[in-house]
Amino acid sequence: MLENRGIFYSGGFLYNPQAQAVLLHLRDNQTPNNPNKWAFFGGQNEGAESPENCFIRELGEELGIIIEKGTPQYLCDYLNINRGTWRYIFYIESNKSKADMKLTEGADFDWIPLSKVFSYDLTDKTKRDLKRFIIKLSLSKDVC
């Protein structure tokens, strides 16, 4: 079980295994952090919510989708030295159509093939965490 570390960031992405694509969002130019870059969905916790519940709430707020508890899969967590807060990253396997979601924050969002994702202008942390995700995918394919 993940430990609640006070104020933290919880975020992540949707992953479509059939299409080998991730759903990311394009931050708008109004945000003070990483404007106009592609990033995960997520945000800061509210009160004593768990990292998983924070991610679920953020997806509901940012995309208008309902995610059941226990659905997000843990990817990693670490101290974000730049902000002095803990960062929790999750993903959810989904083939949900973009038309079934409604973006409420940011400039845009889209399904991006893993084969092309690093050609996008990603935030540094998004790039780092997606590399970790791809390693996890490749390792799981090697296990009998």
N, C-alpha and C positions, 0 to 999 in steps of 0.2 A: 504494500500500500504506500502511495506517495505521501510524503510528509508535507503538511501545510507550513510554509516558511514565512508567515506574515504577509506583507505585500509582495505580490509576484505577478509575472506575466504568464498567461496560459494561451497557447495558440496551436495552430496546425492547419491541416488541409484535408481535402477529400482526395481519394485515390481510386481511379478506375482501373482495376487489374486487366480487364479485357482490352481497353484502349491504351494501357500503359501511359496514363495521363494523370496529372495532378490539377486540382482546382485551386488557383491562386487569385489574389486580387491586386489590382493596380491602385496604389495609394494616390490620392489627389494632391494637388499642389498647395492645399491649405494646411496640410499636416506639418507640424514642426519637425517631425522625425521621418527621415527617408522619403521626402516628397517625390512623387512621380516614379516610384520604384515598385516592382512586383514583390509581394510579401504574402505571409500566411494571414489567415483570419485569426483574430484573437484580441486580447486586451488584459487589463489589470483586474485582479480579483475584487469582489465586493464582499466585505465582511469575512466571515469564516468559511466561505465556500471552498470546496476541494478544487485542486487543479482540473480534474475531469469535469466537475460541474461548471467551473468557470468557462472552459472551452465549449461545453454544450450551450451555455447561456449566450456566449459570444456568437456562435453560429446562428442561434435563433435571432439575435439582434441584427446581425450583419447580413444574413441571407434569408431570413424568414423561414427557416426549416426547423423541424422538430427532430431531435436526436434522443434516443433512449439511453438512459444511464447504462454503462457497461459496453456500449458500442464503440466508443473511441479506443484506439489501440495506442498504447504508450510507445513513444519513440525514444525520448531522452529528456534529461533535465540537467541544468548546469547554472552556475552563477554568471549572470550577465555583468561583467566587470564594469562596463561603461555606465550602467545604471545602478549598480549595487543592489540588484534584485534577482531573485531566482527566476529561471525561464523553464517552463514545462512545455514539451512539444508532443502532440498527438496527431494521429491520422485516422480517417474513417474510410473503409472501403465502400464505394458507392458508384452507381452508374446513373445517378440522378441527372436529368437534363437541365441545362442552364435555364431553359424556359420555365422550369418548376421552382426557380429561386428568384429572389428579388434583392438586389444589392441596395443597402441602405447607407453604407459608408464607402468612401473611396470613389475613384473615377470609373473603374470597370472591373470585371472578373471574367475568367475564362478557363476552360480545360486546356492544359498545355501538355503536349507529349513529352515524356521524360527525355526522349532523344533530342528535343529542341530547347528544353527548359533553361539550360545554361547560356543560351544565346540571348535570353531576356535580361533586362536590367534589374537584377534581383538585389534585395538588401543583403548585406554581408552575412547576417545570421540565417536568413532564408537559404542562401547558397550553402552555407556550412551544414545546416540541418538536412537539406535535400541530399547532399552527398552522403551523409550518414544513412539516410533512408535507402538510397540506392545500394549501398554496401549491405544493408540488412536484407534487401530483396535478393541480392546475388548470393548471399550466404544461405538464405532459406532454400534456394533452388539446389544448392549443393548437398543439402542434408538428405539422407535416405530415410 
